């Protein structure tokens, strides 16, 4: 799951694997596969980076048995 922030700055954890779209209108709107929508403070680019970082940690743990390899 990735952590994003609602407009009132509260944290929201979203399962990134059920994100269908991330759009900017100018606020960022995340739409999930179940059609729920969330308006968040992060830009679409920041959300993409959070997803990539989360996936990287998962793959590192699978390959090396830990999340950060020190390299």
mmCIF file of the N, C-alpha and C atoms, coordinates in Angstrom:
data_MODEL
# 
_entry.id   MODEL 
# 
loop_
_atom_site.group_PDB 
_atom_site.id 
_atom_site.type_symbol 
_atom_site.label_atom_id 
_atom_site.label_alt_id 
_atom_site.label_comp_id 
_atom_site.label_asym_id 
_atom_site.label_entity_id 
_atom_site.label_seq_id 
_atom_site.pdbx_PDB_ins_code 
_atom_site.Cartn_x 
_atom_site.Cartn_y 
_atom_site.Cartn_z 
_atom_site.occupancy 
_atom_site.B_iso_or_equiv 
_atom_site.pdbx_formal_charge 
_atom_site.auth_seq_id 
_atom_site.auth_comp_id 
_atom_site.auth_asym_id 
_atom_site.auth_atom_id 
_atom_site.pdbx_PDB_model_num 
ATOM 1   N N  . UNK A 1 1  ? 0.848   -1.179  0.000   1.00 0.00 ? 1  UNK A N  1 
ATOM 2   C CA . UNK A 1 1  ? 0.000   0.000   0.000   1.00 0.00 ? 1  UNK A CA 1 
ATOM 3   C C  . UNK A 1 1  ? 0.889   1.236   0.000   1.00 0.00 ? 1  UNK A C  1 
ATOM 4   N N  . UNK A 1 2  ? 0.376   2.287   -0.597  1.00 0.00 ? 2  UNK A N  1 
ATOM 5   C CA . UNK A 1 2  ? 1.120   3.540   -0.611  1.00 0.00 ? 2  UNK A CA 1 
ATOM 6   C C  . UNK A 1 2  ? 0.376   4.568   0.248   1.00 0.00 ? 2  UNK A C  1 
ATOM 7   N N  . UNK A 1 3  ? 1.135   5.474   0.822   1.00 0.00 ? 3  UNK A N  1 
ATOM 8   C CA . UNK A 1 3  ? 0.560   6.526   1.657   1.00 0.00 ? 3  UNK A CA 1 
ATOM 9   C C  . UNK A 1 3  ? 0.426   7.795   0.824   1.00 0.00 ? 3  UNK A C  1 
ATOM 10  N N  . UNK A 1 4  ? -0.782  8.331   0.784   1.00 0.00 ? 4  UNK A N  1 
ATOM 11  C CA . UNK A 1 4  ? -1.049  9.620   0.152   1.00 0.00 ? 4  UNK A CA 1 
ATOM 12  C C  . UNK A 1 4  ? -1.771  10.485  1.167   1.00 0.00 ? 4  UNK A C  1 
ATOM 13  N N  . UNK A 1 5  ? -1.992  11.734  0.832   1.00 0.00 ? 5  UNK A N  1 
ATOM 14  C CA . UNK A 1 5  ? -2.617  12.661  1.782   1.00 0.00 ? 5  UNK A CA 1 
ATOM 15  C C  . UNK A 1 5  ? -3.842  13.313  1.161   1.00 0.00 ? 5  UNK A C  1 
ATOM 16  N N  . UNK A 1 6  ? -4.912  13.303  1.926   1.00 0.00 ? 6  UNK A N  1 
ATOM 17  C CA . UNK A 1 6  ? -6.129  14.001  1.498   1.00 0.00 ? 6  UNK A CA 1 
ATOM 18  C C  . UNK A 1 6  ? -5.851  15.503  1.509   1.00 0.00 ? 6  UNK A C  1 
ATOM 19  N N  . UNK A 1 7  ? -6.764  16.286  0.985   1.00 0.00 ? 7  UNK A N  1 
ATOM 20  C CA . UNK A 1 7  ? -6.573  17.734  0.942   1.00 0.00 ? 7  UNK A CA 1 
ATOM 21  C C  . UNK A 1 7  ? -6.460  18.337  2.335   1.00 0.00 ? 7  UNK A C  1 
ATOM 22  N N  . UNK A 1 8  ? -7.074  17.705  3.341   1.00 0.00 ? 8  UNK A N  1 
ATOM 23  C CA . UNK A 1 8  ? -6.976  18.204  4.721   1.00 0.00 ? 8  UNK A CA 1 
ATOM 24  C C  . UNK A 1 8  ? -5.721  17.692  5.436   1.00 0.00 ? 8  UNK A C  1 
ATOM 25  N N  . UNK A 1 9  ? -4.791  17.082  4.664   1.00 0.00 ? 9  UNK A N  1 
ATOM 26  C CA . UNK A 1 9  ? -3.486  16.604  5.130   1.00 0.00 ? 9  UNK A CA 1 
ATOM 27  C C  . UNK A 1 9  ? -3.532  15.308  5.937   1.00 0.00 ? 9  UNK A C  1 
ATOM 28  N N  . UNK A 1 10 ? -4.684  14.657  6.045   1.00 0.00 ? 10 UNK A N  1 
ATOM 29  C CA . UNK A 1 10 ? -4.732  13.366  6.738   1.00 0.00 ? 10 UNK A CA 1 
ATOM 30  C C  . UNK A 1 10 ? -4.187  12.281  5.811   1.00 0.00 ? 10 UNK A C  1 
ATOM 31  N N  . UNK A 1 11 ? -3.541  11.282  6.414   1.00 0.00 ? 11 UNK A N  1 
ATOM 32  C CA . UNK A 1 11 ? -2.964  10.194  5.639   1.00 0.00 ? 11 UNK A CA 1 
ATOM 33  C C  . UNK A 1 11 ? -4.034  9.219   5.182   1.00 0.00 ? 11 UNK A C  1 
ATOM 34  N N  . UNK A 1 12 ? -3.793  8.660   4.004   1.00 0.00 ? 12 UNK A N  1 
ATOM 35  C CA . UNK A 1 12 ? -4.687  7.666   3.434   1.00 0.00 ? 12 UNK A CA 1 
ATOM 36  C C  . UNK A 1 12 ? -3.801  6.612   2.786   1.00 0.00 ? 12 UNK A C  1 
ATOM 37  N N  . UNK A 1 13 ? -4.003  5.359   3.146   1.00 0.00 ? 13 UNK A N  1 
ATOM 38  C CA . UNK A 1 13 ? -3.231  4.274   2.556   1.00 0.00 ? 13 UNK A CA 1 
ATOM 39  C C  . UNK A 1 13 ? -4.098  3.592   1.506   1.00 0.00 ? 13 UNK A C  1 
ATOM 40  N N  . UNK A 1 14 ? -3.547  3.490   0.290   1.00 0.00 ? 14 UNK A N  1 
ATOM 41  C CA . UNK A 1 14 ? -4.295  2.927   -0.831  1.00 0.00 ? 14 UNK A CA 1 
ATOM 42  C C  . UNK A 1 14 ? -3.531  1.730   -1.380  1.00 0.00 ? 14 UNK A C  1 
ATOM 43  N N  . UNK A 1 15 ? -4.272  0.668   -1.674  1.00 0.00 ? 15 UNK A N  1 
ATOM 44  C CA . UNK A 1 15 ? -3.688  -0.480  -2.337  1.00 0.00 ? 15 UNK A CA 1 
ATOM 45  C C  . UNK A 1 15 ? -3.410  -0.068  -3.782  1.00 0.00 ? 15 UNK A C  1 
ATOM 46  N N  . UNK A 1 16 ? -2.141  0.108   -4.112  1.00 0.00 ? 16 UNK A N  1 
ATOM 47  C CA . UNK A 1 16 ? -1.776  0.612   -5.434  1.00 0.00 ? 16 UNK A CA 1 
ATOM 48  C C  . UNK A 1 16 ? -2.147  -0.342  -6.560  1.00 0.00 ? 16 UNK A C  1 
ATOM 49  N N  . UNK A 1 17 ? -2.390  -1.578  -6.239  1.00 0.00 ? 17 UNK A N  1 
ATOM 50  C CA . UNK A 1 17 ? -2.719  -2.560  -7.280  1.00 0.00 ? 17 UNK A CA 1 
ATOM 51  C C  . UNK A 1 17 ? -4.160  -2.465  -7.755  1.00 0.00 ? 17 UNK A C  1 
ATOM 52  N N  . UNK A 1 18 ? -4.981  -1.685  -7.057  1.00 0.00 ? 18 UNK A N  1 
ATOM 53  C CA . UNK A 1 18 ? -6.355  -1.507  -7.541  1.00 0.00 ? 18 UNK A CA 1 
ATOM 54  C C  . UNK A 1 18 ? -6.602  -0.070  -8.026  1.00 0.00 ? 18 UNK A C  1 
ATOM 55  N N  . UNK A 1 19 ? -5.519  0.670   -8.255  1.00 0.00 ? 19 UNK A N  1 
ATOM 56  C CA . UNK A 1 19 ? -5.664  1.997   -8.856  1.00 0.00 ? 19 UNK A CA 1 
ATOM 57  C C  . UNK A 1 19 ? -5.910  1.817   -10.342 1.00 0.00 ? 19 UNK A C  1 
ATOM 58  N N  . UNK A 1 20 ? -6.974  2.425   -10.832 1.00 0.00 ? 20 UNK A N  1 
ATOM 59  C CA . UNK A 1 20 ? -7.281  2.356   -12.256 1.00 0.00 ? 20 UNK A CA 1 
ATOM 60  C C  . UNK A 1 20 ? -6.715  3.565   -12.990 1.00 0.00 ? 20 UNK A C  1 
ATOM 61  N N  . UNK A 1 21 ? -6.960  4.774   -12.447 1.00 0.00 ? 21 UNK A N  1 
ATOM 62  C CA . UNK A 1 21 ? -6.439  5.987   -13.069 1.00 0.00 ? 21 UNK A CA 1 
ATOM 63  C C  . UNK A 1 21 ? -6.006  6.980   -12.005 1.00 0.00 ? 21 UNK A C  1 
ATOM 64  N N  . UNK A 1 22 ? -5.063  7.850   -12.399 1.00 0.00 ? 22 UNK A N  1 
ATOM 65  C CA . UNK A 1 22 ? -4.643  8.984   -11.578 1.00 0.00 ? 22 UNK A CA 1 
ATOM 66  C C  . UNK A 1 22 ? -4.661  10.182  -12.513 1.00 0.00 ? 22 UNK A C  1 
ATOM 67  N N  . UNK A 1 23 ? -5.503  11.168  -12.183 1.00 0.00 ? 23 UNK A N  1 
ATOM 68  C CA . UNK A 1 23 ? -5.674  12.322  -13.056 1.00 0.00 ? 23 UNK A CA 1 
ATOM 69  C C  . UNK A 1 23 ? -5.504  13.613  -12.273 1.00 0.00 ? 23 UNK A C  1 
ATOM 70  N N  . UNK A 1 24 ? -5.171  14.670  -12.985 1.00 0.00 ? 24 UNK A N  1 
ATOM 71  C CA . UNK A 1 24 ? -5.021  15.989  -12.373 1.00 0.00 ? 24 UNK A CA 1 
ATOM 72  C C  . UNK A 1 24 ? -6.055  16.931  -12.986 1.00 0.00 ? 24 UNK A C  1 
ATOM 73  N N  . UNK A 1 25 ? -6.927  17.534  -12.134 1.00 0.00 ? 25 UNK A N  1 
ATOM 74  C CA . UNK A 1 25 ? -8.064  18.332  -12.631 1.00 0.00 ? 25 UNK A CA 1 
ATOM 75  C C  . UNK A 1 25 ? -8.274  19.697  -11.992 1.00 0.00 ? 25 UNK A C  1 
ATOM 76  N N  . UNK A 1 26 ? -7.565  20.506  -11.408 1.00 0.00 ? 26 UNK A N  1 
ATOM 77  C CA . UNK A 1 26 ? -6.140  20.474  -11.122 1.00 0.00 ? 26 UNK A CA 1 
ATOM 78  C C  . UNK A 1 26 ? -5.789  19.641  -9.901  1.00 0.00 ? 26 UNK A C  1 
ATOM 79  N N  . UNK A 1 27 ? -6.771  19.331  -9.028  1.00 0.00 ? 27 UNK A N  1 
ATOM 80  C CA . UNK A 1 27 ? -6.461  18.428  -7.912  1.00 0.00 ? 27 UNK A CA 1 
ATOM 81  C C  . UNK A 1 27 ? -6.267  17.022  -8.461  1.00 0.00 ? 27 UNK A C  1 
ATOM 82  N N  . UNK A 1 28 ? -5.451  16.239  -7.784  1.00 0.00 ? 28 UNK A N  1 
ATOM 83  C CA . UNK A 1 28 ? -5.198  14.870  -8.228  1.00 0.00 ? 28 UNK A CA 1 
ATOM 84  C C  . UNK A 1 28 ? -6.335  13.974  -7.754  1.00 0.00 ? 28 UNK A C  1 
ATOM 85  N N  . UNK A 1 29 ? -6.918  13.240  -8.688  1.00 0.00 ? 29 UNK A N  1 
ATOM 86  C CA . UNK A 1 29 ? -8.011  12.320  -8.394  1.00 0.00 ? 29 UNK A CA 1 
ATOM 87  C C  . UNK A 1 29 ? -7.537  10.908  -8.701  1.00 0.00 ? 29 UNK A C  1 
ATOM 88  N N  . UNK A 1 30 ? -7.605  10.047  -7.680  1.00 0.00 ? 30 UNK A N  1 
ATOM 89  C CA . UNK A 1 30 ? -7.281  8.633   -7.847  1.00 0.00 ? 30 UNK A CA 1 
ATOM 90  C C  . UNK A 1 30 ? -8.601  7.881   -7.959  1.00 0.00 ? 30 UNK A C  1 
ATOM 91  N N  . UNK A 1 31 ? -8.740  7.113   -9.023  1.00 0.00 ? 31 UNK A N  1 
ATOM 92  C CA . UNK A 1 31 ? -9.923  6.276   -9.204  1.00 0.00 ? 31 UNK A CA 1 
ATOM 93  C C  . UNK A 1 31 ? -9.492  4.828   -9.087  1.00 0.00 ? 31 UNK A C  1 
ATOM 94  N N  . UNK A 1 32 ? -10.191 4.082   -8.229  1.00 0.00 ? 32 UNK A N  1 
ATOM 95  C CA . UNK A 1 32 ? -9.883  2.668   -8.027  1.00 0.00 ? 32 UNK A CA 1 
ATOM 96  C C  . UNK A 1 32 ? -10.749 1.802   -8.939  1.00 0.00 ? 32 UNK A C  1 
ATOM 97  N N  . UNK A 1 33 ? -10.403 0.542   -9.028  1.00 0.00 ? 33 UNK A N  1 
ATOM 98  C CA . UNK A 1 33 ? -11.163 -0.368  -9.886  1.00 0.00 ? 33 UNK A CA 1 
ATOM 99  C C  . UNK A 1 33 ? -12.598 -0.570  -9.405  1.00 0.00 ? 33 UNK A C  1 
ATOM 100 N N  . UNK A 1 34 ? -12.862 -0.279  -8.132  1.00 0.00 ? 34 UNK A N  1 
ATOM 101 C CA . UNK A 1 34 ? -14.226 -0.387  -7.605  1.00 0.00 ? 34 UNK A CA 1 
ATOM 102 C C  . UNK A 1 34 ? -14.995 0.929   -7.768  1.00 0.00 ? 34 UNK A C  1 
ATOM 103 N N  . UNK A 1 35 ? -14.426 1.864   -8.555  1.00 0.00 ? 35 UNK A N  1 
ATOM 104 C CA . UNK A 1 35 ? -15.009 3.165   -8.898  1.00 0.00 ? 35 UNK A CA 1 
ATOM 105 C C  . UNK A 1 35 ? -14.985 4.191   -7.773  1.00 0.00 ? 35 UNK A C  1 
ATOM 106 N N  . UNK A 1 36 ? -14.369 3.866   -6.638  1.00 0.00 ? 36 UNK A N  1 
ATOM 107 C CA . UNK A 1 36 ? -14.190 4.872   -5.589  1.00 0.00 ? 36 UNK A CA 1 
ATOM 108 C C  . UNK A 1 36 ? -13.168 5.884   -6.056  1.00 0.00 ? 36 UNK A C  1 
ATOM 109 N N  . UNK A 1 37 ? -13.380 7.136   -5.675  1.00 0.00 ? 37 UNK A N  1 
ATOM 110 C CA . UNK A 1 37 ? -12.474 8.207   -6.060  1.00 0.00 ? 37 UNK A CA 1 
ATOM 111 C C  . UNK A 1 37 ? -11.955 8.903   -4.811  1.00 0.00 ? 37 UNK A C  1 
ATOM 112 N N  . UNK A 1 38 ? -10.674 9.281   -4.864  1.00 0.00 ? 38 UNK A N  1 
ATOM 113 C CA . UNK A 1 38 ? -10.047 10.007  -3.769  1.00 0.00 ? 38 UNK A CA 1 
ATOM 114 C C  . UNK A 1 38 ? -9.314  11.204  -4.336  1.00 0.00 ? 38 UNK A C  1 
ATOM 115 N N  . UNK A 1 39 ? -9.500  12.356  -3.715  1.00 0.00 ? 39 UNK A N  1 
ATOM 116 C CA . UNK A 1 39 ? -8.766  13.556  -4.092  1.00 0.00 ? 39 UNK A CA 1 
ATOM 117 C C  . UNK A 1 39 ? -7.613  13.691  -3.113  1.00 0.00 ? 39 UNK A C  1 
ATOM 118 N N  . UNK A 1 40 ? -6.392  13.794  -3.664  1.00 0.00 ? 40 UNK A N  1 
ATOM 119 C CA . UNK A 1 40 ? -5.198  13.806  -2.822  1.00 0.00 ? 40 UNK A CA 1 
ATOM 120 C C  . UNK A 1 40 ? -4.290  14.974  -3.176  1.00 0.00 ? 40 UNK A C  1 
ATOM 121 N N  . UNK A 1 41 ? -3.351  15.264  -2.266  1.00 0.00 ? 41 UNK A N  1 
ATOM 122 C CA . UNK A 1 41 ? -2.419  16.381  -2.425  1.00 0.00 ? 41 UNK A CA 1 
ATOM 123 C C  . UNK A 1 41 ? -1.273  16.064  -3.386  1.00 0.00 ? 41 UNK A C  1 
ATOM 124 N N  . UNK A 1 42 ? -0.868  14.810  -3.469  1.00 0.00 ? 42 UNK A N  1 
ATOM 125 C CA . UNK A 1 42 ? 0.263   14.423  -4.312  1.00 0.00 ? 42 UNK A CA 1 
ATOM 126 C C  . UNK A 1 42 ? -0.080  14.567  -5.794  1.00 0.00 ? 42 UNK A C  1 
ATOM 127 N N  . UNK A 1 43 ? 0.948   14.846  -6.582  1.00 0.00 ? 43 UNK A N  1 
ATOM 128 C CA . UNK A 1 43 ? 0.771   14.921  -8.034  1.00 0.00 ? 43 UNK A CA 1 
ATOM 129 C C  . UNK A 1 43 ? 0.753   13.501  -8.603  1.00 0.00 ? 43 UNK A C  1 
ATOM 130 N N  . UNK A 1 44 ? 0.245   13.332  -9.820  1.00 0.00 ? 44 UNK A N  1 
ATOM 131 C CA . UNK A 1 44 ? 0.313   12.003  -10.444 1.00 0.00 ? 44 UNK A CA 1 
ATOM 132 C C  . UNK A 1 44 ? 1.746   11.470  -10.524 1.00 0.00 ? 44 UNK A C  1 
ATOM 133 N N  . UNK A 1 45 ? 2.705   12.335  -10.776 1.00 0.00 ? 45 UNK A N  1 
ATOM 134 C CA . UNK A 1 45 ? 4.103   11.912  -10.843 1.00 0.00 ? 45 UNK A CA 1 
ATOM 135 C C  . UNK A 1 45 ? 4.597   11.403  -9.491  1.00 0.00 ? 45 UNK A C  1 
ATOM 136 N N  . UNK A 1 46 ? 4.207   12.080  -8.406  1.00 0.00 ? 46 UNK A N  1 
ATOM 137 C CA . UNK A 1 46 ? 4.600   11.636  -7.064  1.00 0.00 ? 46 UNK A CA 1 
ATOM 138 C C  . UNK A 1 46 ? 3.983   10.278  -6.737  1.00 0.00 ? 46 UNK A C  1 
ATOM 139 N N  . UNK A 1 47 ? 2.748   10.084  -7.140  1.00 0.00 ? 47 UNK A N  1 
ATOM 140 C CA . UNK A 1 47 ? 2.076   8.803   -6.897  1.00 0.00 ? 47 UNK A CA 1 
ATOM 141 C C  . UNK A 1 47 ? 2.774   7.695   -7.673  1.00 0.00 ? 47 UNK A C  1 
ATOM 142 N N  . UNK A 1 48 ? 3.127   7.959   -8.930  1.00 0.00 ? 48 UNK A N  1 
ATOM 143 C CA . UNK A 1 48 ? 3.846   6.969   -9.732  1.00 0.00 ? 48 UNK A CA 1 
ATOM 144 C C  . UNK A 1 48 ? 5.176   6.612   -9.073  1.00 0.00 ? 48 UNK A C  1 
ATOM 145 N N  . UNK A 1 49 ? 5.870   7.599   -8.522  1.00 0.00 ? 49 UNK A N  1 
ATOM 146 C CA . UNK A 1 49 ? 7.143   7.351   -7.843  1.00 0.00 ? 49 UNK A CA 1 
ATOM 147 C C  . UNK A 1 49 ? 6.929   6.516   -6.578  1.00 0.00 ? 49 UNK A C  1 
ATOM 148 N N  . UNK A 1 50 ? 5.878   6.795   -5.819  1.00 0.00 ? 50 UNK A N  1 
ATOM 149 C CA . UNK A 1 50 ? 5.587   6.020   -4.613  1.00 0.00 ? 50 UNK A CA 1 
ATOM 150 C C  . UNK A 1 50 ? 5.308   4.553   -4.967  1.00 0.00 ? 50 UNK A C  1 
ATOM 151 N N  . UNK A 1 51 ? 4.584   4.335   -6.056  1.00 0.00 ? 51 UNK A N  1 
ATOM 152 C CA . UNK A 1 51 ? 4.290   2.971   -6.491  1.00 0.00 ? 51 UNK A CA 1 
ATOM 153 C C  . UNK A 1 51 ? 5.575   2.267   -6.899  1.00 0.00 ? 51 UNK A C  1 
ATOM 154 N N  . UNK A 1 52 ? 6.406   2.936   -7.681  1.00 0.00 ? 52 UNK A N  1 
ATOM 155 C CA . UNK A 1 52 ? 7.671   2.346   -8.123  1.00 0.00 ? 52 UNK A CA 1 
ATOM 156 C C  . UNK A 1 52 ? 8.561   2.003   -6.932  1.00 0.00 ? 52 UNK A C  1 
ATOM 157 N N  . UNK A 1 53 ? 8.641   2.888   -5.947  1.00 0.00 ? 53 UNK A N  1 
ATOM 158 C CA . UNK A 1 53 ? 9.462   2.651   -4.756  1.00 0.00 ? 53 UNK A CA 1 
ATOM 159 C C  . UNK A 1 53 ? 8.932   1.461   -3.959  1.00 0.00 ? 53 UNK A C  1 
ATOM 160 N N  . UNK A 1 54 ? 7.609   1.382   -3.807  1.00 0.00 ? 54 UNK A N  1 
ATOM 161 C CA . UNK A 1 54 ? 7.007   0.274   -3.072  1.00 0.00 ? 54 UNK A CA 1 
ATOM 162 C C  . UNK A 1 54 ? 7.305   -1.050  -3.771  1.00 0.00 ? 54 UNK A C  1 
ATOM 163 N N  . UNK A 1 55 ? 7.126   -1.090  -5.088  1.00 0.00 ? 55 UNK A N  1 
ATOM 164 C CA . UNK A 1 55 ? 7.400   -2.313  -5.849  1.00 0.00 ? 55 UNK A CA 1 
ATOM 165 C C  . UNK A 1 55 ? 8.873   -2.683  -5.781  1.00 0.00 ? 55 UNK A C  1 
ATOM 166 N N  . UNK A 1 56 ? 9.757   -1.690  -5.828  1.00 0.00 ? 56 UNK A N  1 
ATOM 167 C CA . UNK A 1 56 ? 11.189  -1.952  -5.731  1.00 0.00 ? 56 UNK A CA 1 
ATOM 168 C C  . UNK A 1 56 ? 11.512  -2.646  -4.411  1.00 0.00 ? 56 UNK A C  1 
ATOM 169 N N  . UNK A 1 57 ? 10.928  -2.148  -3.322  1.00 0.00 ? 57 UNK A N  1 
ATOM 170 C CA . UNK A 1 57 ? 11.168  -2.752  -2.010  1.00 0.00 ? 57 UNK A CA 1 
ATOM 171 C C  . UNK A 1 57 ? 10.679  -4.199  -1.964  1.00 0.00 ? 57 UNK A C  1 
ATOM 172 N N  . UNK A 1 58 ? 9.534   -4.466  -2.574  1.00 0.00 ? 58 UNK A N  1 
ATOM 173 C CA . UNK A 1 58 ? 8.997   -5.832  -2.598  1.00 0.00 ? 58 UNK A CA 1 
ATOM 174 C C  . UNK A 1 58 ? 9.950   -6.758  -3.351  1.00 0.00 ? 58 UNK A C  1 
ATOM 175 N N  . UNK A 1 59 ? 10.405  -6.324  -4.532  1.00 0.00 ? 59 UNK A N  1 
ATOM 176 C CA . UNK A 1 59 ? 11.298  -7.163  -5.326  1.00 0.00 ? 59 UNK A CA 1 
ATOM 177 C C  . UNK A 1 59 ? 12.650  -7.348  -4.647  1.00 0.00 ? 59 UNK A C  1 
ATOM 178 N N  . UNK A 1 60 ? 13.172  -6.312  -4.007  1.00 0.00 ? 60 UNK A N  1 
ATOM 179 C CA . UNK A 1 60 ? 14.439  -6.448  -3.279  1.00 0.00 ? 60 UNK A CA 1 
ATOM 180 C C  . UNK A 1 60 ? 14.304  -7.460  -2.155  1.00 0.00 ? 60 UNK A C  1 
ATOM 181 N N  . UNK A 1 61 ? 13.199  -7.403  -1.459  1.00 0.00 ? 61 UNK A N  1 
ATOM 182 C CA . UNK A 1 61 ? 12.990  -8.343  -0.364  1.00 0.00 ? 61 UNK A CA 1 
ATOM 183 C C  . UNK A 1 61 ? 12.898  -9.768  -0.902  1.00 0.00 ? 61 UNK A C  1 
ATOM 184 N N  . UNK A 1 62 ? 12.226  -9.936  -2.032  1.00 0.00 ? 62 UNK A N  1 
ATOM 185 C CA . UNK A 1 62 ? 12.116  -11.268 -2.633  1.00 0.00 ? 62 UNK A CA 1 
ATOM 186 C C  . UNK A 1 62 ? 13.463  -11.781 -3.104  1.00 0.00 ? 62 UNK A C  1 
ATOM 187 N N  . UNK A 1 63 ? 14.283  -10.892 -3.677  1.00 0.00 ? 63 UNK A N  1 
ATOM 188 C CA . UNK A 1 63 ? 15.573  -11.314 -4.211  1.00 0.00 ? 63 UNK A CA 1 
ATOM 189 C C  . UNK A 1 63 ? 16.643  -11.473 -3.141  1.00 0.00 ? 63 UNK A C  1 
ATOM 190 N N  . UNK A 1 64 ? 16.662  -10.548 -2.194  1.00 0.00 ? 64 UNK A N  1 
ATOM 191 C CA . UNK A 1 64 ? 17.772  -10.495 -1.236  1.00 0.00 ? 64 UNK A CA 1 
ATOM 192 C C  . UNK A 1 64 ? 17.357  -10.803 0.208   1.00 0.00 ? 64 UNK A C  1 
ATOM 193 N N  . UNK A 1 65 ? 16.079  -10.965 0.452   1.00 0.00 ? 65 UNK A N  1 
ATOM 194 C CA . UNK A 1 65 ? 15.618  -11.272 1.792   1.00 0.00 ? 65 UNK A CA 1 
ATOM 195 C C  . UNK A 1 65 ? 15.464  -10.069 2.697   1.00 0.00 ? 65 UNK A C  1 
ATOM 196 N N  . UNK A 1 66 ? 15.679  -8.864  2.137   1.00 0.00 ? 66 UNK A N  1 
ATOM 197 C CA . UNK A 1 66 ? 15.497  -7.622  2.915   1.00 0.00 ? 66 UNK A CA 1 
ATOM 198 C C  . UNK A 1 66 ? 15.174  -6.491  1.955   1.00 0.00 ? 66 UNK A C  1 
ATOM 199 N N  . UNK A 1 67 ? 14.607  -5.424  2.498   1.00 0.00 ? 67 UNK A N  1 
ATOM 200 C CA . UNK A 1 67 ? 14.125  -4.327  1.657   1.00 0.00 ? 67 UNK A CA 1 
ATOM 201 C C  . UNK A 1 67 ? 15.232  -3.406  1.176   1.00 0.00 ? 67 UNK A C  1 
ATOM 202 N N  . UNK A 1 68 ? 16.254  -3.148  1.981   1.00 0.00 ? 68 UNK A N  1 
ATOM 203 C CA . UNK A 1 68 ? 17.325  -2.270  1.499   1.00 0.00 ? 68 UNK A CA 1 
ATOM 204 C C  . UNK A 1 68 ? 18.644  -3.040  1.512   1.00 0.00 ? 68 UNK A C  1 
ATOM 205 N N  . UNK A 1 69 ? 19.292  -3.026  0.352   1.00 0.00 ? 69 UNK A N  1 
ATOM 206 C CA . UNK A 1 69 ? 20.473  -3.856  0.163   1.00 0.00 ? 69 UNK A CA 1 
ATOM 207 C C  . UNK A 1 69 ? 21.755  -3.143  0.507   1.00 0.00 ? 69 UNK A C  1 
ATOM 208 N N  . UNK A 1 70 ? 21.685  -1.818  0.734   1.00 0.00 ? 70 UNK A N  1 
ATOM 209 C CA . UNK A 1 70 ? 22.880  -1.070  1.064   1.00 0.00 ? 70 UNK A CA 1 
ATOM 210 C C  . UNK A 1 70 ? 23.709  -0.699  -0.141  1.00 0.00 ? 70 UNK A C  1 
ATOM 211 N N  . UNK A 1 71 ? 23.208  -1.000  -1.340  1.00 0.00 ? 71 UNK A N  1 
ATOM 212 C CA . UNK A 1 71 ? 23.969  -0.662  -2.543  1.00 0.00 ? 71 UNK A CA 1 
ATOM 213 C C  . UNK A 1 71 ? 23.317  0.454   -3.321  1.00 0.00 ? 71 UNK A C  1 
# 
